[in-house]
Amino acid sequence: MAEVKVGVKLSSLGMPFRKALPMVAEMGVDAVEIDARGELRPREMSQTGLRQIRKWLDDHNLKVCAVGFQTRRGYDVADDLQARIDATKDAMRFAYSLGASVVVNHVGAIPDQDAPGWQTLLEALSDLGRTSQMIGAFLAMETGSESADQMKMLIQELPDYSVTVNFDPGNLIINGFSATDAIQTLAPYVAHVHAKDAVRDLAQGRGLEVMLGRGSADFPTILAVLEEAGYRGYFTVERENAKHPVAEISNAVQYLRNV
């Protein structure tokens, strides 16, 4: 198996961008995912600011594996949709300027094909797809709230290369889906992976995020399926509810190195 390229989602550390960089560099990671809805916002970023960010990254020998851009509503909701589309395009330009080709977001609920939101979602994602091919950074829709079959159906209804997939096994498990089954369905479309783990808490009737390697996600199988599909992207550690973020993320990085 080829060496795994490991990233860290900086927002998981809960600290300012510049302070987080030496922390993740010490963990031996290759890249970072930047949150474009937090400290670094595309529309507020000057060319001087971009050069400074690139220098800080270079100082720590880090690349940008993805830009996270979570909108408050999905692309299936007509209200203020054009504003969300335009902001997403700005995030794509921001990602490309930092050497990344992936922008991660939930696309919203995937409606039935005869529901009003279906055509709205198709048109929005087709628009974003056309722009992404001109820019060179693509929208990767996050897994979790819909089944893999629903996501595949949506992708196949769109023009080629309109959207890709950000595969998050933890999200899938939390929402009651099998991550192992999902990767078999979605592997050809995956452009980025969130390395997150979870278990189903039967007593509480819901899923719970846990440390990487301690949940139900079968990462050896996920890595093997992706390698067979030709995936050469990053596995980016994400923790949403870590009690000790630096230690837990560092352990997750080592887990991925040893899978």
Secondary structure, DSSP 8 states (H G I E B T S, - for coil): ----EEEEEGGGG-S-HHHHHHHHHHTT-SEEEEETTTTS-GGG--HHHHHHHHHHHHHTT-EEEEEE---SS-TT--TTHHHHHHHHHHHHHHHHHTT--EEEE-------TTSHHHHHHHHHHHHHHHHHHHHT-EEEEE-SSS-HHHHHHHHHHS-TTS-EEEE-HHHHHHTT--HHHHHHHHGGGEEEEEE-EEEEETTTTEEEEE-TTSSS--HHHHHHHHHHTT---EEEE--SS-SSHHHHHHHHHHHHHH-
